[in-house]
């Protein structure tokens, strides 16, 4: 690439590490994301394909907010629309910084955007048991946790943070990205007792197998209407486009929820088979996952080299080094055909 005279190109800074396609494009068998492998949801896909992209959505999302609110049994004034979960993470971190936050409390292992959003605003990033963790003004937890897929101990620790004497209560946000795909429960959407001051962040595109459609929403706690209004004021116009609106409107329908419920036992069976395969391959499966993904420790002298070789055979795994778990990979649950391809590719290493 030739630079124009007088124009200097700054290097692109590296953001958080993600699974899924990169500059090399997608692979045939992508274990690196946690999208519902039974998807895409047929009815949601049809709604997205039929969305009217020739018109702007309602900038206030009046009908959509009312439908989401009814689905969760809350007032529409508590709903915040977001371009994605990552966009909301940055927006609520910005608001917390505006309102005096100096530190953000993260789980021991967590999604990279929590830390990246905090660091971009000069906030200190704390993880348990670091000094000051409980006193941070913004707390994050994920249920099920990422990348391990178990119960996130961070949300249980909120209780102590909320009981600190002579301190303003912190903002606690529970990331529900994988809650609809919690496999080992009869009621995947039910939340733990997170307290009356906690926010919820929902990203249904994973559960619907449509991660390329970017749309999310958050639910403020009772009495947080002013904070909801402030978050809406911080957003650009139309953060969610017509296709995202179609996805979220489909999410709350009976047919979509029935389809999702029917996926869970299928995913549960595939997960058991995939974990057994990993054990057969000599990997150590980390215990505790309740979700449609799990972690395993690979006995490889050079993990990065091994992952690159697997990719040449159409297999992509998620390296967990960026989560603070070197030598560990995360695997989304995929169908038996993909698992068979993983077995063949591993034998070629």
NORHUQUI-V7526 format. One record per residue. RES is the residue in one letter. SS is DSSP state (H for helix, E for strand, L for the rest). OMEGA is omega in whole degrees, 0 to 359 (* if undefined). D_LAST is the distance of its C-alpha to the last C-alpha in Angstrom with 2 decimals. Layout:
BEGIN
RES:SS:OMEGA:D_LAST ; RES:SS:OMEGA:D_LAST
END
This chain:
BEGIN
X:L:182:35.89 ; X:L:178:39.48 ; X:L:174:41.40 ; X:L:179:44.95 ; X:L:177:47.66 ; X:L:181:48.46 ; X:L:177:45.39 ; X:L:181:42.70 ; X:L:178:39.41 ; X:L:177:38.31 ; X:L:179:34.60 ; X:L:180:33.08 ; X:L:179:32.51 ; X:L:177:29.33 ; X:L:178:30.12 ; X:L:178:28.46 ; X:L:179:24.72 ; X:L:169:24.17 ; X:L:178:21.61 ; X:L:183:21.85 ; X:L:174:22.09 ; X:E:183:22.62 ; X:L:179:23.73 ; X:L:179:20.74 ; X:E:181:21.95 ; X:L:174:20.74 ; X:L:183:17.56 ; X:L:183:17.94 ; X:E:186:16.67 ; X:E:176:17.83 ; X:L:191:17.52 ; X:L:177:18.78 ; X:L:184:22.46 ; X:L:177:24.84 ; X:L:179:26.74 ; X:L:184:28.13 ; X:L:174:25.78 ; X:L:185:28.93 ; X:L:4:30.45 ; X:L:176:32.03 ; X:L:186:35.30 ; X:H:183:37.31 ; X:H:178:40.66 ; X:H:178:39.41 ; X:H:179:37.59 ; X:H:179:40.86 ; X:H:180:42.85 ; X:H:181:40.63 ; X:H:181:40.81 ; X:L:181:44.58 ; X:L:180:45.18 ; X:L:181:47.93 ; X:L:179:46.31 ; X:L:184:49.61 ; X:L:171:51.25 ; X:L:167:50.76 ; X:L:170:50.27 ; X:L:184:53.08 ; X:L:178:52.54 ; X:L:181:53.57 ; X:L:188:51.36 ; X:H:183:54.33 ; X:H:181:53.44 ; X:H:179:49.73 ; X:H:179:50.53 ; X:H:180:53.06 ; X:H:177:50.60 ; X:H:179:47.93 ; X:H:179:50.66 ; X:H:179:51.95 ; X:H:182:48.51 ; X:H:179:48.21 ; X:L:179:51.92 ; X:L:177:52.70 ; X:L:179:55.04 ; X:H:180:53.84 ; X:H:179:54.88 ; X:H:184:51.90 ; X:E:175:49.27 ; X:E:175:47.50 ; X:E:181:45.49 ; X:E:178:42.53 ; X:L:178:40.37 ; X:L:175:37.30 ; X:H:181:36.54 ; X:H:179:35.44 ; X:H:179:38.75 ; X:H:178:40.71 ; X:H:179:38.95 ; X:H:184:40.16 ; X:H:181:43.59 ; X:H:174:44.43 ; X:H:177:43.21 ; X:H:180:45.56 ; X:H:178:48.40 ; X:H:178:47.81 ; X:H:178:47.99 ; X:H:184:51.18 ; X:L:169:52.67 ; X:L:179:52.13 ; X:L:177:48.69 ; X:L:182:47.40 ; X:E:177:44.25 ; X:E:180:41.65 ; X:E:181:40.25 ; X:E:171:36.62 ; X:L:180:34.65 ; X:L:175:32.44 ; X:L:186:29.38 ; X:L:175:30.13 ; X:L:188:29.67 ; X:H:184:29.84 ; X:H:177:32.86 ; X:H:182:35.21 ; X:H:183:34.83 ; X:H:178:34.69 ; X:H:179:37.92 ; X:H:183:39.63 ; X:H:179:38.68 ; X:H:180:39.81 ; X:L:176:43.22 ; X:L:180:43.45 ; X:L:178:43.13 ; X:E:179:41.82 ; X:E:183:38.66 ; X:E:175:38.98 ; X:E:180:36.71 ; X:L:6:37.98 ; X:L:183:39.44 ; X:L:180:40.45 ; X:L:178:44.21 ; X:L:183:45.72 ; X:L:183:42.99 ; X:L:185:45.57 ; X:L:179:48.06 ; X:L:185:45.88 ; X:L:179:47.50 ; X:E:182:44.42 ; X:E:177:41.99 ; X:E:169:38.76 ; X:E:180:37.02 ; X:E:184:34.61 ; X:L:355:34.94 ; X:L:187:32.43 ; X:L:176:30.91 ; X:L:13:28.07 ; X:L:190:25.24 ; X:L:175:25.79 ; X:L:180:27.85 ; X:L:176:30.60 ; X:L:182:34.22 ; X:L:180:34.61 ; X:H:183:36.89 ; X:H:184:38.18 ; X:H:177:40.42 ; X:H:180:42.04 ; X:H:178:42.88 ; X:H:182:44.84 ; X:H:181:47.75 ; X:H:179:48.37 ; X:H:182:48.12 ; X:H:183:50.67 ; X:L:179:53.05 ; X:L:180:53.33 ; X:L:173:57.07 ; X:L:179:58.66 ; X:L:175:55.54 ; X:L:181:54.97 ; X:L:181:52.45 ; X:L:170:48.98 ; X:E:179:47.24 ; X:E:182:44.51 ; X:E:176:42.04 ; X:E:178:39.86 ; X:E:184:36.92 ; X:L:185:36.74 ; X:L:186:33.77 ; X:L:182:32.01 ; X:H:179:35.14 ; X:H:181:35.49 ; X:H:174:31.99 ; X:L:193:32.75 ; X:L:190:31.85 ; X:L:178:33.53 ; X:L:177:37.11 ; X:L:183:39.76 ; X:L:188:40.87 ; X:L:184:37.94 ; X:L:179:40.27 ; X:L:182:42.49 ; X:L:171:42.20 ; X:L:178:42.64 ; X:L:186:45.91 ; X:L:178:45.17 ; X:L:186:48.79 ; X:L:183:51.33 ; X:L:185:50.37 ; X:E:173:46.70 ; X:E:174:45.32 ; X:E:178:42.78 ; X:E:185:40.23 ; X:E:177:38.96 ; X:L:187:36.34 ; X:L:184:36.35 ; X:L:177:34.00 ; X:L:181:30.95 ; X:L:183:32.69 ; X:L:179:33.76 ; X:L:183:30.41 ; X:L:185:31.93 ; X:L:177:30.49 ; X:L:176:31.48 ; X:L:188:35.10 ; X:L:178:36.08 ; X:L:180:38.85 ; X:E:175:39.63 ; X:E:178:42.68 ; X:E:177:43.92 ; X:E:177:46.71 ; X:L:178:49.04 ; X:L:177:50.70 ; X:L:179:54.38 ; X:L:183:56.62 ; X:L:184:54.00 ; X:H:179:55.56 ; X:H:178:56.42 ; X:H:176:52.83 ; X:H:179:51.69 ; X:H:179:54.26 ; X:H:178:53.11 ; X:H:178:49.48 ; X:H:180:50.65 ; X:H:180:52.76 ; X:H:184:49.75 ; X:L:169:47.82 ; X:L:177:48.05 ; X:L:178:49.83 ; X:L:178:47.91 ; X:L:179:44.68 ; X:L:179:43.61 ; X:L:186:43.92 ; X:H:181:44.96 ; X:H:176:41.50 ; X:H:177:40.93 ; X:H:180:44.40 ; X:H:179:43.64 ; X:H:183:40.49 ; X:H:177:42.43 ; X:H:178:45.39 ; X:H:183:43.25 ; X:H:188:41.55 ; X:L:182:44.84 ; X:L:180:45.83 ; X:H:183:46.07 ; X:H:179:43.96 ; X:H:180:41.01 ; X:H:176:41.20 ; X:H:178:41.46 ; X:H:180:38.36 ; X:H:179:36.46 ; X:H:180:37.79 ; X:H:178:36.58 ; X:H:191:33.02 ; X:H:178:32.74 ; X:H:177:32.64 ; X:H:179:30.07 ; X:H:180:27.79 ; X:H:178:28.56 ; X:H:179:27.40 ; X:H:180:24.15 ; X:H:179:23.56 ; X:H:179:24.17 ; X:H:183:21.71 ; X:H:176:18.99 ; X:H:177:19.71 ; X:H:177:19.66 ; X:H:181:16.22 ; X:H:177:14.94 ; X:H:179:16.82 ; X:H:180:15.44 ; X:L:180:11.83 ; X:L:178:13.35 ; X:L:176:14.12 ; X:E:180:17.74 ; X:E:178:19.60 ; X:L:185:22.44 ; X:L:169:25.75 ; X:L:183:28.58 ; X:L:175:27.31 ; X:L:191:30.09 ; X:L:178:28.61 ; X:L:176:26.31 ; X:E:178:23.43 ; X:E:181:22.16 ; X:E:178:20.07 ; X:E:177:17.40 ; X:E:181:16.27 ; X:L:177:12.60 ; X:L:180:12.12 ; X:L:177:10.07 ; X:L:180:11.82 ; X:L:185:11.62 ; X:H:183:11.58 ; X:H:178:12.59 ; X:H:180:9.92 ; X:H:180:7.23 ; X:H:178:9.78 ; X:H:178:10.36 ; X:H:177:7.05 ; X:H:181:7.64 ; X:H:178:11.09 ; X:H:177:10.66 ; X:L:175:9.91 ; X:L:182:13.04 ; X:E:176:12.09 ; X:E:175:13.95 ; X:L:181:14.47 ; X:E:176:17.41 ; X:E:183:17.07 ; X:L:179:20.11 ; X:H:181:20.90 ; X:H:175:23.80 ; X:H:185:25.15 ; X:L:182:25.36 ; X:L:180:22.42 ; X:L:180:19.83 ; X:L:183:16.54 ; X:E:174:17.32 ; X:E:173:16.35 ; X:E:181:18.82 ; X:E:167:18.22 ; X:E:181:21.03 ; X:L:179:21.75 ; X:L:182:20.92 ; X:L:182:22.04 ; X:H:179:20.52 ; X:H:177:19.28 ; X:H:178:17.11 ; X:H:178:15.91 ; X:H:177:15.04 ; X:H:177:13.00 ; X:H:179:11.11 ; X:H:181:10.57 ; X:H:183:9.41 ; X:H:181:6.96 ; X:H:180:5.50 ; X:H:180:5.57 ; X:L:181:3.82 ; X:L:*:0.00
END
